[in-house]
Amino acid sequence: MKDNNKIVIYQNEKGNIELRADIEKDTIWATQAQISQLFETSIPNVNIHLGKIYEEGELQRNRTIKESLIVRKEGSRAIKRQIECYNLDAIIAVGYRINSNKATQFRIWATSVLREHLKRGYSLNQYKLEKSPEALLDLYATMSSIESKGLGGKLRGRVTFKMTQDFEPGK
């Protein structure tokens, strides 16, 4: 799988990648093992929290879980197994329930991102914008929509994007 199909979801203060997952339909997917590693807890602990999240109606199982076929090497045999993967909504919900240093750091980071979004009125993923022409086109469409509604004058200056067919992300 190409590296440009992945996105960094969370980095700690030292810049270490805490979660890196494939994008699929505007979300990410992680196994219970990956979630337990992210928040430095046990798989049974993640399982308990997920059970409570679904039991309390915070999330719906059918909207946050998908089955994936994985192949594992067991001895000399390749064994195929179905494994449940959980989307970003479930990962975040678990992160807000786990009591560990990493989960605390995640909550601090997530809260700061949300706070910044609320203060600014928008959020940008610089990495994605640098790597994806489609993301830049979406940003351009949003800016054009704002201008078409007569809201462009409320901006402190004018933002202009020049999009070309030969755009190469990251250059």
PAZAPA-4460 file (N, C-alpha, C; in steps of 0.05 Angstrom, whole numbers, plus 32768, in hexadecimal, padded with zeros to 4 digits):
% residues 171
    n_x    n_y    n_z   ca_x   ca_y   ca_z    c_x    c_y    c_z   seq   type   mol
   8011   7FE8   8000   8000   8000   8000   8012   8019   8000     1      M     A
   800B   802C   7FEF   801B   8045   7FEE   8018   8055   8007     2      K     A
   802D   8064   800E   802D   8074   8026   801A   808C   8023     3      D     A
   8015   8095   800A   8003   80AC   8006   7FE6   80A5   800A     4      N     A
   7FE0   808B   800E   7FC5   8082   8014   7FC0   8082   8032     5      N     A
   7FD3   808B   8041   7FD1   808A   805E   7FD0   80A7   8069     6      K     A
   7FC6   80AA   8081   7FC5   80C4   808E   7FCD   80C1   80AB     7      I     A
   7FDC   80D4   80B5   7FE3   80D5   80D1   7FCB   80E0   80E0     8      V     A
   7FC1   80D1   80F2   7FA9   80DA   8101   7FB2   80E9   811A     9      I     A
   7FC7   80E0   8127   7FCE   80EC   8140   7FEC   80EA   8144    10      Y     A
   7FF9   80FF   814C   8015   80FF   8153   8018   810A   816F    11      Q     A
   8029   80FD   817F   802E   8108   819A   8041   8120   8198    12      N     A
   8048   812C   81AF   8058   8144   81B0   8073   8140   81A3    13      E     A
   807E   8128   81A4   8098   8122   8198   8096   811C   817A    14      K     A
   807E   811D   816F   807A   8118   8153   8079   80FB   814B    15      G     A
   8079   80E9   815F   8076   80CD   815A   805A   80C7   8150    16      N     A
   8058   80B7   813B   803E   80AF   8131   8031   809C   8144    17      I     A
   8019   80A3   814D   800A   8091   8160   7FF6   8080   8151    18      E     A
   7FEC   808A   813B   7FD9   807A   812C   7FDC   8082   810F    19      L     A
   7FDE   806E   80FE   7FE1   8073   80E1   7FD0   805E   80D4    20      R     A
   7FBC   8066   80C6   7FA9   8052   80BB   7FA1   8059   809F    21      A     A
   7F96   8046   8091   7F8D   804B   8076   7F72   805A   8076    22      D     A
   7F6F   806B   8064   7F56   807A   8061   7F42   8069   8051    23      I     A
   7F2A   8067   805A   7F15   805A   804B   7EFB   8068   8050    24      E     A
   7EEF   8073   803B   7ED5   8080   803D   7ED4   8094   8054    25      K     A
   7EE8   80A7   8054   7EE9   80BD   8066   7EEC   80B5   8084    26      D     A
   7EF7   809E   8089   7EFD   8096   80A4   7F16   8085   80A4    27      T     A
   7F1D   807C   80BB   7F33   8069   80BD   7F28   8050   80CC    28      I     A
   7F36   803B   80CA   7F2E   8022   80D7   7F45   8017   80E7    29      W     A
   7F40   800E   80FF   7F55   8002   8110   7F4A   7FEA   811F    30      A     A
   7F5B   7FD6   8123   7F53   7FBF   8133   7F54   7FC6   8151    31      T     A
   7F49   7FB4   8161   7F4B   7FB8   817E   7F68   7FB8   8187    32      Q     A
   7F79   7FA8   817A   7F95   7FA8   8180   7FA2   7FC3   817A    33      A     A
   7F9B   7FCF   8163   7FA7   7FE9   815D   7F9D   7FFE   8170    34      Q     A
   7F83   7FFD   8177   7F79   8011   818A   7F86   800E   81A5    35      I     A
   7F8B   7FF5   81AE   7F98   7FF1   81C8   7FB4   7FFB   81C7    36      S     A
   7FC2   7FF8   81B1   7FDD   8003   81AF   7FDD   8022   81AF    37      Q     A
   7FCA   802D   81A1   7FC7   804B   81A0   7FC4   8057   81BB    38      L     A
   7FB4   804A   81CC   7FAE   8056   81E6   7FBC   8048   81FE    39      F     A
   7FCF   8037   81F7   7FDF   8028   820B   7FCE   801A   8220    40      E     A
   7FBD   8009   8216   7FAB   7FF9   8228   7FA9   7FDD   821D    41      T     A
   7F99   7FCD   822A   7F96   7FB1   8221   7F7F   7FAE   820D    42      S     A
   7F80   7F99   81FD   7F6A   7F94   81EA   7F50   7F8E   81FA    43      I     A
   7F51   7F7F   8210   7F38   7F7B   821F   7F2C   7F96   8229    44      P     A
   7F3D   7FA9   8231   7F34   7FC3   823A   7F26   7FD2   8223    45      N     A
   7F32   7FD1   820C   7F25   7FDD   81F4   7F0A   7FD0   81EF    46      V     A
   7F09   7FB6   81F0   7EF1   7FA7   81EC   7EDB   7FAF   8200    47      N     A
   7EE2   7FB2   8219   7ECF   7FBA   822E   7EC3   7FD5   8227    48      I     A
   7ED5   7FE9   8220   7ECC   8004   821A   7EBA   8004   8201    49      H     A
   7EC2   7FF5   81EC   7EB1   7FF4   81D4   7E96   7FE9   81DB    50      L     A
   7E95   7FD4   81EC   7E7B   7FC8   81F4   7E69   7FDD   8201    51      G     A
   7E75   7FED   8213   7E65   8001   8221   7E5D   8018   820E    52      K     A
   7E6E   801F   81FB   7E67   8034   81E7   7E4F   802B   81D7    53      I     A
   7E4E   8012   81CF   7E37   8008   81C0   7E1E   8004   81D1    54      Y     A
   7E22   7FFA   81E9   7E0C   7FF5   81FC   7DFE   800F   8204    55      E     A
   7E0E   8024   8208   7E03   803E   8210   7DF8   804E   81F8    56      E     A
   7DFB   8044   81E0   7DF0   8051   81C8   7E00   8069   81BE    57      G     A
   7E19   806B   81C8   7E2A   8081   81BF   7E30   807E   81A1    58      E     A
   7E34   8065   8198   7E39   805E   817C   7E29   8046   8175    59      L     A
   7E24   8042   815B   7E17   802A   8151   7E2B   8017   8145    60      Q     A
   7E2A   7FFE   814D   7E3D   7FEA   8144   7E3D   7FE8   8125    61      R     A
   7E26   7FE8   8119   7E25   7FE4   80FC   7E30   7FFB   80EC    62      N     A
   7E35   8012   80F9   7E40   8029   80EB   7E5D   802E   80F1    63      R     A
   7E68   801F   8104   7E83   8024   810D   7E96   800C   810C    64      T     A
   7E8B   7FF5   8103   7E9B   7FDD   8102   7E99   7FD1   80E5    65      I     A
   7EB0   7FC7   80DC   7EB0   7FB8   80C2   7EC1   7FA0   80C6    66      K     A
   7EBA   7F8B   80B8   7ECA   7F72   80B9   7EDF   7F74   80A3    67      E     A
   7EF7   7F6C   80A9   7F0D   7F6B   8096   7F19   7F50   8096    68      S     A
   7F21   7F46   807F   7F2F   7F2C   807D   7F4C   7F32   807F    69      L     A
   7F59   7F25   8092   7F76   7F27   8095   7F83   7F0C   8091    70      I     A
   7F9B   7F0C   8089   7FAA   7EF3   8086   7FC2   7EF4   8099    71      V     A
   7FC4   7EE0   80AA   7FD9   7EDF   80BE   7FE9   7EC6   80B9    72      R     A
   8003   7EC8   80BD   8014   7EB1   80BB   8015   7EA3   80D6    73      K     A
   800C   7E8A   80D7   800C   7E7A   80EF   801C   7E61   80E9    74      E     A
   8035   7E61   80F2   8048   7E4B   80EA   804E   7E4E   80CD    75      G     A
   8049   7E39   80BE   804E   7E3A   80A1   8035   7E3F   8091    76      S     A
   801E   7E43   809F   8005   7E46   8092   7FFC   7E63   8092    77      R     A
   7FEF   7E6C   807C   7FE2   7E86   807B   7FC5   7E82   8082    78      A     A
   7FBD   7E8E   8099   7FA2   7E8B   80A3   7F92   7EA4   809E    79      I     A
   7F7A   7EA1   8092   7F69   7EB8   808D   7F55   7EBA   80A4    80      K     A
   7F52   7ED2   80AE   7F3F   7ED7   80C4   7F30   7EF1   80BF    81      R     A
   7F16   7EF1   80C8   7F06   7F09   80C8   7F0C   7F18   80E2    82      Q     A
   7F11   7F32   80E0   7F17   7F41   80F8   7F07   7F5B   80F7    83      I     A
   7EFD   7F64   810E   7EED   7F7D   810E   7F00   7F95   810F    84      E     A
   7EF9   7FA9   80FF   7F07   7FC2   8100   7EF3   7FD8   8108    85      C     A
   7EFD   7FEB   8116   7EEC   8001   8121   7EF4   801B   8114    86      Y     A
   7EDF   802C   810E   7EE5   8045   8100   7EEE   805A   8113    87      N     A
   7EF4   8072   8108   7EFE   8088   8118   7EEC   8090   812F    88      L     A
   7ED2   808F   812A   7EBF   8096   8140   7EC3   8084   8158    89      D     A
   7EC6   806A   8153   7ECA   8057   8169   7EE6   805B   8176    90      A     A
   7EFA   8061   8166   7F15   8065   8171   7F15   807D   8184    91      I     A
   7F08   8093   817B   7F07   80AB   818B   7EF7   80A6   81A5    92      I     A
   7EE0   8098   81A2   7ED0   8092   81BA   7EE0   8082   81CF    93      A     A
   7EEF   806F   81C6   7F00   805F   81D8   7F15   8071   81E4    94      V     A
   7F21   8082   81D4   7F36   8094   81DE   7F2D   80A6   81F4    95      G     A
   7F13   80AD   81F4   7F09   80BE   8209   7F01   80AF   8222    96      Y     A
   7F03   8094   8221   7EFC   8084   8239   7F14   8077   8246    97      R     A
   7F29   8072   8237   7F40   8064   8241   7F50   8076   8255    98      I     A
   7F5A   806A   826A   7F6A   8078   827E   7F87   806F   827B    99      N     A
   7F96   807E   826A   7FB3   8078   8267   7FC0   8093   825F   100      S     A
   7FDA   8094   8261   7FE9   80AC   8259   7FE5   80B2   823B   101      N     A
   7FE6   809E   822A   7FE2   80A3   820E   7FC6   80AC   8208   102      K     A
   7FB2   80A0   8215   7F96   80A9   8210   7F93   80C6   8219   103      A     A
   7FA0   80CD   8230   7F9E   80E9   8239   7FAA   80FB   8224   104      T     A
   7FC2   80F4   821A   7FCE   8105   8205   7FBD   8107   81EC   105      Q     A
   7FB0   80F1   81E5   7F9D   80F1   81CE   7F86   8105   81D4   106      F     A
   7F7B   8104   81EB   7F64   8116   81F2   7F6D   8133   81F1   107      R     A
   7F85   8139   81FB   7F90   8154   81FB   7F92   815D   81DE   108      I     A
   7F9E   814B   81CD   7FA1   8152   81B0   7F86   8156   81A3   109      W     A
   7F74   8143   81A7   7F59   8145   819A   7F4A   815E   81A2   110      A     A
   7F4C   8164   81BC   7F3E   817C   81C6   7F4B   8195   81BA   111      T     A
   7F65   8196   81B7   7F72   81AD   81AB   7F6A   81B1   818E   112      S     A
   7F68   819B   817F   7F5F   819C   8163   7F43   81A7   8161   113      V     A
   7F31   819C   8172   7F15   81A6   8172   7F14   81C3   817A   114      L     A
   7F22   81CB   818F   7F23   81E7   8198   7F2C   81F9   8181   115      R     A
   7F41   81F1   8174   7F4C   8201   815D   7F37   8203   8147   116      E     A
   7F29   81ED   8141   7F14   81ED   812D   7EFE   8201   8134   117      H     A
   7EF6   8200   814D   7EE0   8212   8156   7EE9   822F   8156   118      L     A
   7F02   8235   815E   7F0C   8250   815E   7F0E   825B   8141   119      K     A
   7F1A   824B   8130   7F1F   8254   8114   7F07   8252   8102   120      R     A
   7EF6   823E   8108   7EDF   8239   80F7   7EE5   8225   80E1   121      G     A
   7EFD   821A   80E0   7F04   8206   80CC   7F1D   81F7   80D7   122      Y     A
   7F22   81E1   80C9   7F3A   81D1   80CF   7F47   81CA   80B4   123      S     A
   7F61   81C9   80B4   7F6F   81C0   809C   7F82   81AA   80A3   124      L     A
   7F84   8197   8091   7F98   8181   8094   7FAE   8188   8080   125      N     A
   7FC3   8195   808A   7FD8   819E   8078   7FE5   8187   8069   126      Q     A
   7FE9   8171   8076   7FF6   815A   8069   7FE5   8151   8051   127      Y     A
   7FCA   814E   8056   7FB9   8145   8040   7FB8   815A   802A   128      K     A
   7FB7   8174   8030   7FB7   8188   801C   7FD0   8188   800B   129      L     A
   7FE6   8182   8017   8000   8181   8009   8002   8169   7FF7   130      E     A
   7FF5   8153   7FFE   7FF7   813A   7FF0   7FE0   8134   7FDC   131      K     A
   7FCA   8142   7FDF   7FB2   813A   7FD0   7FA7   8151   7FC0   132      S     A
   7FA8   814F   7FA5   7F9C   8164   7F94   7F7D   8165   7F99   133      P     A
   7F71   814F   7F9F   7F54   814E   7FA4   7F4D   815F   7FBD   134      E     A
   7F5E   815D   7FD1   7F59   816D   7FEA   7F5B   818B   7FE4   135      A     A
   7F6E   8192   7FD3   7F71   81AF   7FCC   7F59   81B8   7FBB   136      L     A
   7F4F   81A6   7FAA   7F37   81AD   7F9A   7F1F   81B1   7FAC   137      L     A
   7F1C   81A0   7FC1   7F06   81A3   7FD4   7F09   81BE   7FE3   138      D     A
   7F21   81C5   7FEB   7F25   81DE   7FF9   7F1F   81F6   7FE6   139      L     A
   7F27   81F4   7FCD   7F21   8209   7FBA   7F02   820B   7FB6   140      Y     A
   7EF4   81F4   7FB4   7ED7   81F5   7FB1   7ECA   8202   7FC9   141      A     A
   7ED4   81FD   7FE1   7EC9   8209   7FF9   7ECE   8227   7FF9   142      T     A
   7EE6   8230   7FF2   7EEC   824C   7FF1   7EDA   825A   7FDB   143      M     A
   7ED7   824D   7FC4   7EC5   8258   7FAF   7EA9   825A   7FB9   144      S     A
   7E9F   8247   7FC8   7E84   8248   7FD3   7E81   825F   7FE6   145      S     A
   7E95   8264   7FF7   7E93   827B   8009   7E92   8295   7FF9   146      I     A
   7EA3   8298   7FE5   7EA3   82B0   7FD5   7E88   82B3   7FC6   147      E     A
   7E7C   829D   7FBC   7E64   829F   7FAD   7E4C   82A8   7FBE   148      S     A
   7E4E   82A4   7FD8   7E39   82AC   7FEA   7E3D   82C9   7FF5   149      K     A
   7E51   82D7   7FE9   7E56   82F2   7FF1   7E64   82F4   800C   150      G     A
   7E70   82DE   8015   7E7D   82DE   802F   7E9B   82E3   802C   151      L     A
   7EA5   82E4   8014   7EC2   82E8   800F   7ECC   8302   801B   152      G     A
   7EBC   8317   801C   7EC4   8330   8027   7EC9   832F   8045   153      G     A
   7EBF   831A   8052   7EC3   8318   806F   7EDF   830D   8075   154      K     A
   7EEC   8303   8060   7F07   82F9   8064   7F1B   8310   8066   155      L     A
   7F31   830D   8075   7F46   8321   8078   7F58   831F   8060   156      R     A
   7F51   8329   804A   7F61   8326   8032   7F53   8312   8020   157      G     A
   7F5F   830D   800A   7F53   82FC   7FF6   7F65   82E3   7FF2   158      R     A
   7F59   82CC   7FF3   7F68   82B4   7FEE   7F63   82AB   7FD1   159      V     A
   7F78   82A6   7FC3   7F76   829E   7FA7   7F85   8284   7FA3   160      T     A
   7F77   8271   7F96   7F84   8258   7F8F   7F86   8256   7F71   161      F     A
   7F9C   824E   7F67   7F9F   8249   7F4B   7FA3   822B   7F48   162      K     A
   7F90   821D   7F3E   7F91   8200   7F3B   7F99   81FA   7F1E   163      M     A
   7FAC   81E8   7F1A   7FB5   81E0   7F00   7FB2   81C2   7EFC   164      T     A
   7FB1   81B9   7EE4   7FAF   819D   7EDF   7FC8   818E   7EE6   165      Q     A
   7FDF   819B   7EE5   7FF8   818D   7EEA   8001   8190   7F07   166      D     A
   7FEF   8196   7F19   7FF6   8198   7F35   8002   817E   7F40   167      F     A
   8018   8180   7F4E   8024   8169   7F5A   8026   816E   7F78   168      E     A
   8018   815E   7F88   8018   8162   7FA5   8034   815E   7FB0   169      P     A
   803A   816E   7FC5   8053   816B   7FD3   806B   8178   7FC6   170      G     A
   8067   8186   7FAF   807D   8194   7FA2   807A   81B2   7FA3   171      K     A
***
